[in-house]
Amino acid sequence: MNLTNAAVLARGFCVNLTGKPCAAVLVATQEVKEKVIPQTAMLIDAAPDENDECIAGKFQAAYSGWKAKNAVSLKAGEVLAPGCIAVCANGAAQALVWIDDELDAARRRRDDANAAPVTKSSAACGAELDTAQRSDVVKNRIDLVTDGAQGIGEEIVRNLTAAGALVFIADLNLAGAEKLAAEINAVEKRTAAVPIKVNVSDEASVEAMFNTIAETAGGLDLCVSNAGVLKAGSMLEQPVSEFRFVTDINYTGFYIISKYAARLLAAQHLSAPDWMTDIIEINSKSGLEGSNKNAAYSGGKFGGLGLVASFAMELVEYNIKVNAICPGNFLNGPLWSDPEKGLFVQYLKAGKVKNAKTVADVRSYYEGKVPMKRGCTGKDVMRALYYIVEQEYETGQAVPVTGGQVMLH
């Protein structure tokens, strides 16, 4: 019995029960001496060699007995949710999973040994759109943003946490992620952001990251694969080492992130079959059209959209939606505007813009290509992201956010 997955199944069951996201904190018995199973905890008994699917099947039966034991008067639309689920083997506790709406509340339950059941209103269902829920599209969801410590990743993290989500800021730059998380948590006055180090091109690093997410919060609802690099240059001259570096991050890295995100989300689906989750690639307009003297980047982004469509077909059975956002150029961000390494400087040196003499000439050229005469912003991307998460009937799509520069056909 994998205790990490047991926590994921416990969270998934509660998500499915209420139709709302929550957080789950795992405490294995070896971590606490003389562990006592709380009287009001819901018990799941699983043999050591039992697989996740079999364990998931036991939750509903265990819930029926637990609910009868903790009988309370419920109004229409209300459900009784456990505050603690004890995962046992042959009657002996292997782990306790403490559950509440968000991470800090779940941690308080753990610290106070508070296993009291909670009456909750279940999410509205039916043919009519619940407009009250639209403003809370990511509230209390557990999200991951790769390359989240700076640039567009930072903007996504800031917007998600401001909207009430718990966000894991995954970055190779751990110090940057820690600094951003501390700043956000101080503003939000809660644990809204958790820093975590990852190298998206290293499979072991990615696997360890997803295990940490499951053990910290009990699961995941949204994975934003944002990590990307760019090295411009003519295909006649660019070293193969540079091409491989860009491809390893932008294409292979997205595959690795999606692989382990999907494994976690598929395990969660066993106990949350009605809950929809998302993998979103932050792609580029360069994934929709070629990019002169930028083949490594554009080629990887084209490939990423192929992965998105293929993953979407395979993962739909687990209620995992896979989509991409294809932003236009973030002209005000460091990727473009850094005075030493920015794309304006790179493109000027590479001669990508004919007759350009200065960085200002390059910028003017790219602004002129956009019908709306400006670059893309984080706000533009977030509107697309919220649409994708809220939309339950769309998968395998590439959503352009280009100011009309690349249009649908």
TAHUDA-V483174 format. One record per helix or strand. SS is the DSSP state (H for helix, E for strand). FROM is the first residue (numbers start at 1). LEN is the number of residues. If there is no record, write none. Layout:
SS_FROM_LEN + SS_FROM_LEN
This chain:
H_3_16 + E_23_6 + H_29_3 + E_42_4 + H_52_18 + E_78_4 + E_84_6 + E_92_9 + H_103_10 + E_118_4 + H_131_4 + E_142_5 + H_151_12 + E_166_6 + H_174_15 + E_193_5 + H_203_15 + E_222_4 + E_233_1 + H_240_32 + E_277_6 + H_285_3 + E_294_1 + H_295_24 + E_320_8 + H_334_4 + H_343_8 + H_359_10 + H_378_13 + E_398_4
